[in-house]
Every structure is written in C-alpha cells, then in structure tokens.
Amino acid sequence: MTHTVPALFSPLPIREVVIRNRVMLSPMAQYRARDGSANDWHFTHLTRFATGGVGLVCFEATKVERRGLGTVGDLGLWKDEHIAPIRRITDFLRAHGAVSLIQLGHAGRKAGTMRPWDGFGPLDRSVSVEGEEHWEVIAPSPLPYLDGWPVPREMTLEDIGAVTASFVAAARRAERAGLDIVEIHGAHGYLIHEFLSPVSNARQDRYGGNLENRMRFALEVTAAVRAVWPAGKPLFFRVSAQDEGGWTLEDSVVLARELKAIGVDVIDCSSGGVGARYSSANAARQAPGFQVPFADRIRKEAGIMTAAVGLIVAPEQAEAIVRDGRADLVAIGREMLYNPSWAVHAAQALGVDPEFRNMPSEYGWWLDRRRKTGYPGAPAGDRTVR
Ligand SMILES: Cc1cc2nc3c(=O)[nH]c(=O)nc-3n(C[C@H](O)[C@H](O)[C@H](O)COP(=O)(O)O)c2cc1C
C-alpha cells in the first residue's frame, strides 16, 4: 500500500520559499510592545509555535507609522530600532524550520483604542497613555468607526502618499529583520479596508466612489511594497472578504484578480470589522470554518492561492479544507493559543511523523521514547508501541 502524505502536511513552495506544511499561525496582536518594539514576550509567544511544528508563523499586525497604532502595545516597524528584536525572533524561527511572515498595517480610524481586556473602546485622548503622547486619527473620510469614537481627519493626497511611503519603508525594514513573507493587512476595518468599503469611504476624489477608485489605495500600497520586496519572497494580502456594509465577496474576487496581477501570491480570507464592534472572526456564535467558503470562492474565481481562517480547530477539519482544494493554507488563531503544539498533535492524529522526528530533539526524542515504551492508560493514538 502506498502511503500518501496528508494534504495538510505537504510542503507549499511559493516563489523561492518552501513552507514545510499548510499550518499557519494566524496573526494575533499581543498588545505587549513598548514604543512599537518587540520584546521577550513576542519572542516567547512566536517561537513556541515553531517548536510546535507550525509551517508559517505570522507576526501580528505591525504598524508602519506611529499614527497607525491601534493601541499603545502594538508592534511597529516605523523606525530602524524596531528591526533587531524582530531579527532575533526570525533567526530562531528559521533555525527551527518555520517560515516567518509579518503583517504590515495601519489602524486608520480604529487607531487609539484600549486593549480588548480593558474595554476595547477609544482611549481617553485628554491624558497620555502609559507615558506616551497621543497620536492623530486619520482615515479616508471623517466618519467615526462607531458612536462615541473619534471623528478621524480626512486624509489629503499628501497623507495618502506619506502612508504609502511608510508601507514601503516598513517592508524594507522587514527584509532587514529577516522576514520571509510580508502580508498587507487589508481587512478588519483598518485603514486599507476603510478605503475599500463604502461604509467608511465617502471620498469624492479618485480614491472614493466606484469600486475601481475604492481599490486604488490598496493596489497602490501593494504595488509599492511589491516593488521593493525581493522577487523571491512571497507577498500575501489579508482581506475582509465581505463586510457589514457594502463590500461584497464579488468585490473581493475582483480585488484578488487585481492583486494577483501586481504580484500578490496568497489572499488570506477573513471578514468584517468595518462597521461592527468585532470583526466577524471574533464575533459570537460563528460556526466552525465559517469563512472557508470565502477562501474557496476567491481561490477558484480569481485563480490565486488562499488561506482560510476562522474557527478551524480540528486536524481532520483542516486536512479536508486543503485536501478538497478549498484553500492552500489553514490559519489557526485562538486554538493555537490554547495548544501551541497544535501542528504536532495534528500530525500525530493524521499519522504523520509518529516518531516525532520533526520536533526538536529536546522534545521529540523523549516523546518517541515514551511512545515506544508505552504507559498504562495511553490514548489510542499513542499506543503504536513495540
Ligand atoms: C488575540 C487576537 C489578536 C488578533 N490580532 C489580529 C491581527 O493582528 N491581525 C489580523 O489580521 N487578525 C487578528 N486577529 C484575528 C485572527 O488572526 C483570526 O483571524 C481570528 O482569531 C479567527 O481565527 P480563530 O477562530 O482561529 O481564532 C486576532 C485575533 C485574536 C484572538
């Protein structure tokens, strides 16, 4: 009998980068940076996923300028001082077989918020926060995110040029920081999505109005980043495939085709966040895999690789998504917070690497030995002994 490797554990080559499996740690903001700099928290948070077998480890939404900060604890790449602590992490990830991705973003009108567990409302702008000066809130149009949120200043054409230049500068720093992949954050109601969606974009100039105009900023930023990001390195784009007010899945297919034409390799398919308190990925009462149909449709209709995300928790569920050709990567967020070795567990469940050879020897040698010697009450998957 020939043994086929499960789709979830087949390598994925993109340009000159090979991801060892299809498991992606979804970008997750930690709100633990000081002045945008990564520290030991980010090192510990991200490296354990590499030792836990993940193929693609993603840094959280990392802000390209200080005005783009969601909250004071966001990561940044707006100055050279941010490079070294990130480099320390990417070196470790590479040494342990994982590919690294950084998500570059700008919070737009959602800048200046409290950490989620502190209430997730707008920060009190009359006082400094953790000793830091406040920052200006800018957006395509002077429309607040929700009632009670600050009215952003409408971006001028100079602002648009400056923010685009900040994306480019951050991508150059990402290269110096050793990242393998950049992902443009075009989702969840942040700046790029605010341009895409008619809910937040009421501009009368060439950046507002019809779909072509609303896509202009996203495409300009992406093309500018692609121009400086090494040709051998992949570029991803996270989209809210549909939102609460006017951006549709059909629009996302059109956008994905345009992005493909300018050198984007993968569309990472989330949803929502522009007109509701939480992006739909974090909203209540969603069913497992609820965003997979977005990744599936964009993949088929735009002819581009996709990542699926949102309540993907079980190995068989993840395997079926890739095996059935619905997405090329499976991004896992909260389940990976619960179990950073999710990828190793999934491999065991799917019959891959029973000897734990893909784990660092410091862990894998002992787990293999325990498996071989067996122990009373071992779970079924752990009883392939002697
Ligand atoms: C703590 C936390 C932080 C997040 N930060 C980001 C982020 O920085 N960028 C992003 O695109 N999505 C972010 N998300 C959304 C996740 O990447 C993911 O899309 C979402 O949690 C759904 O996947 P899950 O059900 O596997 O958690 C965050 C989610 C969580 C729980």
The ligand as an SDF file (V2000), in Angstrom:
LIG
                    3D

 31 33  0  0  0  0  0  0  0  0999 V2000
   -5.7940   37.9480   20.3390 C   0  0  0  0  0  0  0  0  0  0  0  0
   -6.1320   38.1460   18.9090 C   0  0  0  0  0  0  0  0  0  0  0  0
   -5.4340   39.0930   18.1730 C   0  0  0  0  0  0  0  0  0  0  0  0
   -5.6700   39.2330   16.7900 C   0  0  0  0  0  0  0  0  0  0  0  0
   -4.9020   40.1020   16.0670 N   0  0  0  0  0  0  0  0  0  0  0  0
   -5.0090   40.1080   14.7170 C   0  0  0  0  0  0  0  0  0  0  0  0
   -4.0780   40.8240   13.9310 C   0  0  0  0  0  0  0  0  0  0  0  0
   -3.1130   41.4190   14.4310 O   0  0  0  0  0  0  0  0  0  0  0  0
   -4.2650   40.8140   12.5810 N   0  0  0  0  0  0  0  0  0  0  0  0
   -5.2930   40.1160   11.9900 C   0  0  0  0  0  0  0  0  0  0  0  0
   -5.4200   40.1420   10.7750 O   0  0  0  0  0  0  0  0  0  0  0  0
   -6.1510   39.4050   12.7180 N   0  0  0  0  0  0  0  0  0  0  0  0
   -6.0240   39.3640   14.0620 C   0  0  0  0  0  0  0  0  0  0  0  0
   -6.8500   38.5670   14.7940 N   0  0  0  0  0  0  0  0  0  0  0  0
   -7.7840   37.6690   14.0850 C   0  0  0  0  0  0  0  0  0  0  0  0
   -7.1160   36.2890   13.9010 C   0  0  0  0  0  0  0  0  0  0  0  0
   -5.9820   36.3630   13.0710 O   0  0  0  0  0  0  0  0  0  0  0  0
   -8.1090   35.2610   13.3200 C   0  0  0  0  0  0  0  0  0  0  0  0
   -8.4830   35.7000   12.0300 O   0  0  0  0  0  0  0  0  0  0  0  0
   -9.3460   35.0940   14.1770 C   0  0  0  0  0  0  0  0  0  0  0  0
   -8.9950   34.9540   15.5490 O   0  0  0  0  0  0  0  0  0  0  0  0
  -10.1770   33.8820   13.7400 C   0  0  0  0  0  0  0  0  0  0  0  0
   -9.4070   32.6980   13.7860 O   0  0  0  0  0  0  0  0  0  0  0  0
   -9.5540   31.6520   15.0330 P   0  0  0  0  0  0  0  0  0  0  0  0
  -11.0020   31.2710   15.1200 O   0  0  0  0  0  0  0  0  0  0  0  0
   -8.6660   30.5070   14.6360 O   0  0  0  0  0  0  0  0  0  0  0  0
   -9.0900   32.3640   16.2720 O   0  0  0  0  0  0  0  0  0  0  0  0
   -6.6570   38.4470   16.1600 C   0  0  0  0  0  0  0  0  0  0  0  0
   -7.3790   37.5300   16.9360 C   0  0  0  0  0  0  0  0  0  0  0  0
   -7.1160   37.3520   18.2640 C   0  0  0  0  0  0  0  0  0  0  0  0
   -7.8880   36.3150   19.0420 C   0  0  0  0  0  0  0  0  0  0  0  0
  1  2  1  0
  2  3  1  0
  2 30  2  0
  3  4  2  0
  4  5  1  0
  4 28  1  0
  5  6  2  0
  6  7  1  0
  6 13  1  0
  7  8  2  0
  7  9  1  0
  9 10  1  0
 10 11  2  0
 10 12  1  0
 12 13  2  0
 13 14  1  0
 14 15  1  0
 14 28  1  0
 15 16  1  0
 16 17  1  0
 16 18  1  0
 18 19  1  0
 18 20  1  0
 20 21  1  0
 20 22  1  0
 22 23  1  0
 23 24  1  0
 24 25  2  0
 24 26  1  0
 24 27  1  0
 28 29  2  0
 29 30  1  0
 30 31  1  0
M  END
$$$$
